[in-house]
Amino acid sequence: MTATPPDPAAAFKQQAAIKAASLVQDGMAVGLGTGSTAKFVVAELGRRVREEGLRIRAIPTSSVTEKQAKEEGIPLTTFGEQPELDIAIDGADEIEPRTLNLIKGLGGALLWEKIVASAAKQFVVVADASKYVDHLGAKCPLPVEVIPFGWENVARQLGELGAHVTPRRNRDGSFYLTDEKNLIMDCVFGPMIEPEKLGRSILEIVGVVEHGLFLHMACQTITAGPEGIRILTPQQD
Ligand SMILES: O=C(CO)[C@H](O)[C@H](O)COP(=O)(O)O
């Protein structure tokens, strides 16, 4: 087995995560994100539940986060019991600092993440400062979740929208499957000028379940880097 190299940004991720977790108050219903930054949020909330008696109910955005939340002793709930969340805190792969538009889903959880974020009164994003970009798509592919049947045709149509499309695979070459047993197409579009239009075009393709563009959803980003913690809200045009 090969050891995972240490994450040089881990300390910044943890700083941002602890700051964001401090927004969670007693009695809140909380959406728990997925990824290496959200993991620190879940750990901090677990600590507060155990040490401070914080009473929360949470909905996780992936089976991985669900497992961590249970291990941390965070009580879980469902949308049946809790249709609206007070806050959701999650990571991001790219952040456009003016609009707080995001690309998410490199961790494969974009569908549940979008459902949880859209059910939250406040959607707060945590990241290290390396996630800022001038235009979405500058550094990362856009993950698109598609059903397995007919994926080749969906990939072709994503290509016609201008993407270089790669189906995501595991190390052993098998297809990566999401928690909903769907596939992920990683779509390199390059810097996006009109992400809203692109998002609409992607959703028109039959077989697409959801894409990783989170547009006008975040109310705040909390990032940390060598210059310290930076908190942004969307700028009004
Ligand atoms: O969208 C996600 C998972 O689907 C993650 O939030 C995103 O990939 C950021 O992850 P990390 O905090 O590990 O950089």
The ligand as a MOL file (V3000), in Angstrom:
LIG
                    3D

  0  0  0     0  0            999 V3000
M  V30 BEGIN CTAB
M  V30 COUNTS 14 13 0 0 0
M  V30 BEGIN ATOM
M  V30 1 O -16.9500 18.9980 -3.6920 0
M  V30 2 C -16.3500 18.2770 -2.9370 0
M  V30 3 C -16.5780 16.8120 -2.8620 0
M  V30 4 O -17.4830 16.3920 -3.8320 0
M  V30 5 C -15.3440 18.8510 -2.0180 0
M  V30 6 O -15.9680 19.7530 -1.1720 0
M  V30 7 C -14.2930 19.5250 -2.8350 0
M  V30 8 O -13.7450 18.5340 -3.6930 0
M  V30 9 C -13.1900 20.1310 -1.9670 0
M  V30 10 O -12.4740 19.1150 -1.3550 0
M  V30 11 P -11.2020 19.4230 -0.4600 0
M  V30 12 O -11.6720 20.1610 0.7340 0
M  V30 13 O -10.6550 18.0520 -0.1450 0
M  V30 14 O -10.2380 20.2230 -1.3140 0
M  V30 END ATOM
M  V30 BEGIN BOND
M  V30 1 2 1 2
M  V30 2 1 2 3
M  V30 3 1 2 5
M  V30 4 1 3 4
M  V30 5 1 5 6
M  V30 6 1 5 7
M  V30 7 1 7 8
M  V30 8 1 7 9
M  V30 9 1 9 10
M  V30 10 1 10 11
M  V30 11 2 11 12
M  V30 12 1 11 13
M  V30 13 1 11 14
M  V30 END BOND
M  V30 END CTAB
M  END
